[in-house]
Amino acid sequence: MSRFRLQRKTIEPGIQFVGQQFLDSPAVQLFRFSEQTFAEFSSEADFDLIQTNIGDTDNEVHWINLHGIHDMPLVHKIAEQFGIDRLIIQDIVDTNQRPKVEVYPEYLFVSVKSLLPSNQHNIDSEQISFILMGNVILSFQEKQGDHFEHIRTRIREGKGRVRKGGADYLLYLLLDAITGNCYTTLNNIEMHLDTLPGKIMQEASPEYIVSLEAIKRNLFALRKAVVPIKEAILFTEKGQTNQITLHTLPYFSDLKDQLMQLIDEADINMTRAEGSTNLFFSYQGHRMNEVMKVLTIVATIFIPITFIAGIYGMNFEHIPELSWKFGYPAFWGVIVLSVIGMFIYFRRKKWL
């Protein structure tokens, strides 16, 4: 990693990191640490200020993070500093790029999608790219939000293993944080999915089928985002990259197990969503059948009534019952008896 060794210089007083202000605009941030040392720097869209504080990359871990990949000059400047291939640069800035893993002789490139629920029907997707080269890790975030503040806190306070591990362990933590976001998204989907069958049984409203389609779409996006992370870990387990040390491999294996469980749960929920969709249409069909049954029974009851009224509504001069003084009561008697008879018949047939 000698090609990335830069001369240590005095820290500029104007670029000390302060709170979360760097998130308000495109910014580049540097964490430089070892088990005994720690330094933190940030600036808004000025990599030169960060560059002057890059120390010995063989003795310290360097994490350089960029918020806002739309700042192309800044992305190119960082890539030029560390000798990143131009095809990788295109993958970093292309937010429609499919998540992927690429192994180069001197670094490992991982591009993933981080997902978080935004509302009942949608999820926010952010492309995040990582480049691991020895003790240097570069991360490029699409948006100005942040997923890694808890990791920064652990680095600042020296908690856990983060400052004892290398850049590969830091990459594990970053991917683990993204996996945690995916679990949060999945839990949100599950909570919404749990309520739908009961609502469908009460009322098969069209809004529920819209919700189910949104859930299936989000589950598909979740699975599409998680599978490439699992593929990245498989690269490490098969020894296809020398950027991951043997000491860190167990952590990646554990992360792989979490991802496989996440994929399984996503598949289970996809099946549940399909089942709820079938329930919606089955219940809607059942309600339609009930309505048609009632209408058919009503129509059937009125058939003899209509028949009798049609006969005595004919304009023939000689109809015997027209002069009978009990004709009208007899007419209603026949109608009532026919209705009662059909009602008893329908009950015996269990149509009512």
C-alpha angles and dihedrals in degrees: 000000000000091000089070096049111118131183115268111239138183115282114253109236093219097063104056112135114254120191117291098324093114089070093066093077139009105299143165121222133192128204113187116182151144131179091281103026137054136177132169130195137170140174137176111258094325113114093174091073090051093044092060090060099050106117135188105326092198094062102033136041114243120202113186114185127187123199113201114029090196087085094090098179090054093048091049092048092053092045092049091050092057100033097248116177115251091235088060089051089055090051091049096054096038103091091187090059114124113245108266147164124223128181120211127180093254104027147019120234121204124178118186141164120241114207131199130167114257100179141336095294106025142055130207115238123199127182114226123182128195131195117193119194117163108296093349124089123182121196126189119196122196097209136040093245120099136227101173107060092114089056091050089051091052090050093049094047096038093236123160125352098309097104092040094052126069133245090283090060089049089053088053090053092049092050089045089054090052089048088053089054089052090052089050089052092047092049090051090051092048093051090052092044092051092061098048103075092056091048091047091053089053097046129354094218118176089234089071093060088050089053092049092051089050090051092051091048091050092047090052090050090048093052091046090053096046101046095066090053088055089049090053090055091048087057089058095046092051091052094241091140131043093204093088116072125218090246091060098043094086090058091052090048090054090049089051090055090052091050093049089051089048091052091048092050090048089053091048091051090047088056090048090051090051089049091050089049090052089047090053094053093040092051091044089051091047091052090048090051091050091051092047091048092054092046091048092050092049091048091048092052091053095049096082091039090053090045094054093043089049093054095049091042091065116111098232114140097220112052108148098216094052091081095040112109092214093048097104096048089045090053091055091043091056091047094050092046092049092050092048091046093052091045091054091046093050091049092052090050088049091236089130 
